[in-house]
Amino acid sequence: MNIINPATEEVIATLEIDNQESVSDKLNLLRAGQKKWAALPVEDRLSCIVRFGDLVQENIKRLAEIMTAETGKPLQQSINEIRGAQNRVEHLKLNAEKWLASEIMHEGDTSEKIVYEPLGVIGNISAWNFPYNVGYNVFLYALVSGNAVLYKPSEFASMTGLEIRDLLWKSGVPQDVFECVIGEGNVGGMLLEADLDGYFFTGSYKTGKYIAEKVASKLVPVQLELGGKDPLYVMDDVADVEQAAINAAEGAFYNNGQSCCAIERIYVHEDIYDGFLKAFVQEVKGYKLGDPMLEDTFIGSLTRLPQRDILLDQIKDATSKGAELLAGGNAPERKGYFMEPTVLANVNHNMKVMMEESFGPVIGIQKVSNDEEALELMQDTEYGLTAAVFSSDQQRAEKVLSNLNTGTVYWNCCDRVSPNVPWSGRKNSGLGSTLSFMGIRAFVQPKAYHLRK
């Protein structure tokens, strides 16, 4: 499989892909290794994860350059991701032993307790847009909990996946406890046929739905972290309209908008709409598009070429229906899968850009007259990942946020993930939770003990 740098369109590596035989061999190896791994005390498994975190931080520049080369993510944003992902390691250091410990529920003639046992060997089919963040959410928590992991990095982040594997092995995680499979969707399909004890996927709704249907008869845990069409409502009482616009633009265009929790549609109160729009466009026009290896680049290349056609189609659809193009709108004539950061105003929900996932540097901004209209529009979606409100009045903001069917809500912030609280989606945004104590318990199954003296 050729690995192509999306910013240059050059082949930068060629990797051997897995086949049915190699997937089977790796699974058999993990099946045997998992039992020995699970028998270790939690603190021993945790010490390996802590060493892994240290190794990643020691090699951060090299790892960031590899990720940028294969995904097109600007180098500084790659560094930011790897540095930020360390908070998952710190969260496990503080909490893993507590949430994996047995619990005495009742003591008496018949004592009752709960013991948390690992699922076994789990399959982790991961994503390319934040391979450290979304990967850590699954495989680090699974490993600490005593599971073995058969890890399939996205074909667009395979080199990063192999680096992660090698550093886990170097940190003390046995080779028969964590292993990678390399390839495209057909290799992922082999995992669905394999005898695994759980499936944890990050990616699109379409693929997630297919996975859930395909493995349903196995009656094993399935967690899906899928996409979003995440709204932001900017109320008329924001303390600083210009700063709100700057923050909103970053939430929409960071990592080229290739984030499941990126702002994908914006609603602005009519009283501040013009001022917000002016500041937003000014901010976006100041973003530097170019070589993602340069420190001052904010907009790198898209990771996948087909996504550019989806974005151009959304722009064409919107402008044909009356949207106003205020910035961008084109694919630059240069090598690489580049797309100009694009701002559309005078949009509505008859346009694809406000209803279908964009997953790229395109945003629609719609004027609203009051909170009720904004809420109605924010609710008009098949997704339910995140939603945000900018306002100086917390009570007013929370009134809107409390009525939204999403897994995460933000007041005066956005595009943010913390290991302290669960990360979950509703409707077409997924099933289950990672992070928090729920993300630790997601990888174990309870066993109830009734012990009579």
Secondary structure, 3 states (H helix, E strand, C coil): CEEEECCCCEEEEECCCCCHHHHHHHHHHHHHHHHHHHHCCHHHHHHHHHHHHHHHHHCHHHHHHHHHHHHCCCHHHHHHHHHHHHHHHHHHHHHHHHHHCCEEEECCCEEEEEEEEECCEEEEECCCCCHHHHHHHHHHHHHHCCCEEEEECCCCCHHHHHHHHHHHHHHCCCCCCEEECCCCHHHHHHHHHCCCCCEEEECCHHHHHHHHHHHHHHCCCEEEECCCCEEEEECCCCCCHHHHHHHHHHHHHHHHHCCCCCEEEEEEECCCHHHHHHHHHHHHHCCCECCCCCCCCCECCCCCHHHHHHHHHHHHHHHHCCCEEEECCCCCCCCCCCCCCEEEECCCCCCHHHHCCCCCCEEEEEEECCHHHHHHHHHCCCEECEEEEECCCHHHHHHHHCCCCCCEEEECCCCCCCCCCCEECEECCEECEECHHHHHHCCEEEEEEEEEC
